[in-house]
Amino acid sequence: MLDMTQGNPSKLILRFAFPMILGNIFQQVYNLVDTIVVGKFIGADALAAVGSSFSIIVFITSIIIGLAMGAGIIFAQFYGAKEFDKFKESAITSIIFIGVVTIILMFISIIGIDLILKLFKMPQELLLYCKNYLIIILYGLVFTFIYNIATALLRAVGDSKRPLYFLLIASIINVVLDLLFVIKFGLGVKGVALATIIAQGVSAILAMIYVYNKLSFLRFNIKDIKIKKENFKLVAKYSILTSLQQSIMNFGILIVQGLVNTFGATVMAAFAAGAKIDSFAYMPVQDFGNAFSTYVAQNKGAEKDERILEGIKSAIKTIIIFCIIVSSLILLFSENIMLLFINKNNTEVISLGVEYISIVAIFYVLIGFLFMFYGLYRGIGNLNMSIILTIVSLGTRVILAFLLSSTVLGPRGIWFSIPIGWALADILGFYGYKKLNRNKK
């Protein structure tokens, strides 16, 4: 457990963020393995289908992840204030509420899979691949819920190491099963999906067992299972608004993916590979933003506002340094990285993918700041601002993607829309920070 209400902010945030970054690296590794195995051993059409399906899955799971993230802010605030009874009450309420939402979401998604694919404008030749992959993944949503609620509880008390261990185990299982199911047994995209949900299931169960054994103050019996109106309102507010933010963000990405699909399988494959590289490259600053959110929430609960402002300054410096290094590396080795996903004879896909990376990677620092602002406003409880930033970022991106791609730029217009959306949201985020800083002074 890590109390972030005292000590050096930079060291505390980095110490807390580092296991989260490593954990997501392992998670991204097994996502990358999925992509590489599909692209190399099944084919470009399968890669395009799985890449597009991944956007659908991210949107659906973002609802569950957002609910758990919102609850996690409440947990961290109660932990910072040392109000353990309220922590326990909010944990019980969150488990019941988010669990019910997950089950409903799972069944609606499975029953409506054909409609989802139709709305998503999935090309006819990719429909079977997509459906085979999505149906299996959707049955694993319950594991997404269990893992994320356990992780929210652990991170609220400053423990970011154990989720790392569980993700490491899941990554190894996923990689081994990917190779076994696809190469050995020839199960195609079904094998990739089965490997994913088995790995997720193992990490989810291990995480919940650890929470039960180690966080003794959260243990409850049947008589404790009751939902107080006041507590439910608090949990619902944070969870729903955070989930809304995550859903808006991923819905925007989903709309852009639908636009990409209209350009055919070649552009889809390039975008799928480029988006994977993006998510891997800026994932550390995303985790840093999530760690910063816990730091802010704990200090908000402890009523130490000056430490929040001090943390913002150190976060800005860290993000600038990291993003300069990562952007430089991605730009230098863009073609080599694309070859990890695509066979060298698919020259058009590689060329488009390199073009995408070259345009977007220059501006990674902008999304680094955006993740920091998400963490700040979630942590202090200003969830409306987080939603506004998301709407500005994704709204701009979607509108410009449609406008620019209809010109001579074609799909390149989609690439350019991404950093412009980040930039506009950052301007608004910095304005809010300056206002906050003036008020505290």
Protein Blocks (a to p, Z undefined) as FASTA:
>chain_A
ZZfkgcjfklmmmmmmmmmmmmmmmmmmmmmmmmmmmmmmnomklmmmmmmmmmmmmmmm
mmmmmmmmmmmmmmmmmmmnopaklmmmmmmmmmmmmmmmmmmmmmmmmmmmmmmmmmno
pafklmmmmmmmmmmmmmmmmmmmmmmmmmmmmmmnopaklmmmmmmmmmmmmmmmmmmm
mmmnonmjmlmmmmmmmmmmmmmmmmmmmmmmmmmmlgccfklmccdfklmmmmmmmmmm
mmmmmmmmmmmmmmmmmmmmmnojklmmmmmmmmmmmmmmmmmmmmmmmmmmmmmmmmmm
nopaklmmmmmmmmmmmmmmmmmmmmmmmmmmmmmmmmmmpcfklmmlmmmmmmmmmmmm
mmmmmmmmmmmmmmmmmmnopamlmmmmmmmmmmmmmmmmmmmmmmmnlmmlmmmmmmmm
mmmmmmmmmmmmmmmmmmmZZ
